[in-house]
Amino acid sequence: MAREALKPFGKTETLYYYAEACKRLRSFLKGKEIAAKNWIPSPRMPYLIKRGSREKPLFAEDVAKAVDENFLRMREEKEHLEEARALLTPLQQNVWNYFPPRKLNDLFYATNGEKAGGAIERVFMDIDRGAGASAEKAQEAARELMAAIKDERLDGASPPFATWTGASFHVFIFYKKPKPAPHYSEIAVLTKKWAGGIGVAWGHEKKKGAITLDPSQTPAGKLCRAPFSLHMG
């Protein structure tokens, strides 16, 4: 299907875009439960998060496999899962549950799995841009951070790499063998040192005009934004 990414049949439908993204993320997200942050018209809670700790787990491979033209056309015609359930495979039903039709959503995944206390296979570092901080400044921070990580010569770690989020950068370290959950304490100490060394802030809270290095979504049970995710919030 060669169609407009967010309106494959005329109406807004992010699932076609995410299915194409998931095909390209099969290796990167292998074994990682994905999550969808669905934006809804509500004054109290403007979004609803679907994730594997609360729902039947869903994986990138599932989305890539389940979404086809017939499935997308059905979502154009029917708004609610119960209207279409009898016509769908169990896999398609689960995809529909995570991604309701005609809703805007962001794509996340469980960085090191949904089970809290699990092993750490990858380190996730979010380079946050506070209000007024430029993308160029974030790019420079990502470059300097990767240089600092390489200088550290971490045992059992692959070379760091960065991804562009559409607004800033994520920097990753993948371990050749998973580390036990308490290793996050070492990660926190190291990332705080690296942040000081490259002249950026550290922690979960964004700071106006500043770049902040945030590793807090690394532990198992935490979610981080997936590559190619839309930014709807």
N, C-alpha and C positions, 0 to 999 in steps of 0.2 A: 504494500500500500504506500503510494507516494501522495501524502495528503498534508494539509496545513496542520502543523503540530498540535495546536490547542483547539482547533475547530475542524476535526476530520470530516464531519458531515453537516457542518453549519452551526451547531450549537457548541458552546464551550464544553470541552471534554479533556481533562488533563491526563486521563488514563492512557490514551494513545501515546502521548509524549513519554509518560513514565514507563510504559512497556518497552518503547524503543531505548530508553535510558537503561533499563534493567538488562536488556540484551548485552549492552556494552559494559555492564558492571558485574557480570556473572562471576568473574574471578575475584574482583575486589570485595564483593559482598557475599562470597560463598560461605554458607553456614551462619550468616548473620541475619537475625530477625529484622525485618523492616518495620517501619511505623509511618503512619500518615497523620499529618496535622490538618484536619479539615476545618475550613473557615465557614462559620454559619452566622446567619443574621440574628444575633442575640445580644441584648445590652449587658447581660450579666457575665456570660462566658462566650466570647466570640469564636471559639474554636473547640473542636472535639478531637482528641488524640486516640487513634486506634493503634494498639501495640501488642506484641506477643505476650506480655505479662498479664494482659487482661482479656485477650481474644485468642482464638486459635492462631498459632504462629504463621506468619507469611514470609516468604523469602523472594529475593529478586528473581530467581529461576522460576518460581510459581507465576509471577506476573508476566514474565516473558513468554511462558508457555500458555497461559490462560487467555490472553487477549488476542482476539482475531476480529475480522471484519463483522461477522455475525454477532459477536458479543457486543461490539461497540454500537452496532445498529439497534440492538435490543435496548441498550441503555438510552438511546435517543427516544425510543417509544415509551419506555416504562420508567417511572421515577423511583419506585420502591422495590426492594429486593423481593418481598413476598409476592409481588405481581409476576416476577420472572423466575422464581426459585425452581419451579418444575421443569423449566427449559434449560437450566444451567447444570454444569458439572459441579461436584463439590468444590473443586478448586476455584472455579469461576464465582461460586457463591461467596467464598472467602475473600476473593479479590474485591468483589462488589461491596462486601461489608466494610472493608478498609477504605475503599474509594467510592463513596456514593456518587451517582451521576450528577453532573452539572454543579459540582462544588469545587471551589478553588482549594488547593492543598499543597503542603510542603512534604518532601520525602526525607525521612530520617531512617537511621538503623541503630541497632544496639551495638555500640562500639566493640564491646567484648562479651556479647551475649546478654540475654535478659536476666539471667540468674545472678542476683547480687552475691558477691563473695567469690565469683568465678575467677579463673586465671586471666592474666593480661597478655594478650597476643599482639596487641598494637597500642601505641601511645598516640593519643589525639591531642593536638595543640591548636586551639582556635586563636587566630590573630584578629582580635576585635578592633574595629575602628570606632572610636568615640566621635561624637558630633564635631565636625570640622577637621577631622584627621583624613588626609588624602589617601587614595589608593596607592599612589607612588610611595608614600611613607610606609604603608603596609607591605608593599612589595620589597622594599629595602629591609624591613624587619624580618620578613620570611627568609630572605637571602642570608642575612647575618645570623639568624637563628640556625639555619642548616649548617653554616660554617662552624658555629660554636659546637653543635652536636657532633660533627665530624672530628673536631679537635678533642672531644671527650673520649673518643675510642671506646664506646660502650661495648661491653662483652655480649656476644651473641646477637647483636643487632645488625639489621641490614642498613644500608645508607639511607638517610632521611630523604623524604621527597615532599613536595608541596602540591596542593590543588587550589585552583581559583574557584571561589564560591559564587562569583557574580557580584560580590560586594567586597570581599577581602580574601584571605588565604587560610587554608588549613595545612599544617605541617604534621607529618606522620613519621613514626618509627615503628617498624615491624620487627618482632623478635623471631629468631629462627626456632626457638623453643619457648613456649609460654612461660611467663613468670607467675609466681603465686600472688594472690590478691594483695598481701601486705607490701608488695613492691611499689604500690602507688605512693607510699610515703617517700620512697627514694625519688620517684618521679617529681613529686611536689618540690622537694629540696632542689633537685637539679634544674627544673624549669624556672624556679625563682632565681637561681644563680644566673642562668642564661639570660633571663629578662633584665637583670641588673647589668650584665655584661654588655648587652646591646642597647641599653638605654630606653627600655620600654617598661610600662607598668605590668604588674602581675596580679592575677586573681580573677574572680568571676564577674565583678562589676565593671562595666564600661566607665571610662572617665573622659569628660569633655576635652576634645582636642588632642587626645592621647591614643597611642596604640597600646593594647593590653594583651598579654599572653595568658591564655586561660586553658589549663589542662584538665579542668574539673569533670569533663565528660568522658574521661578515660576509663574509670572503673566499670566492671561488669554491672549491669543493671541501669546504666546511663545511656542516653540517646545522643547521637550527633547527626548533623545534617549530612545527607548523602551528596556525593558529586552529582551534578546536573539538576539538583533540586531547584524548583522554582522558589522565589521569595514573595510570599503573598501577604505576610504580616506587616 
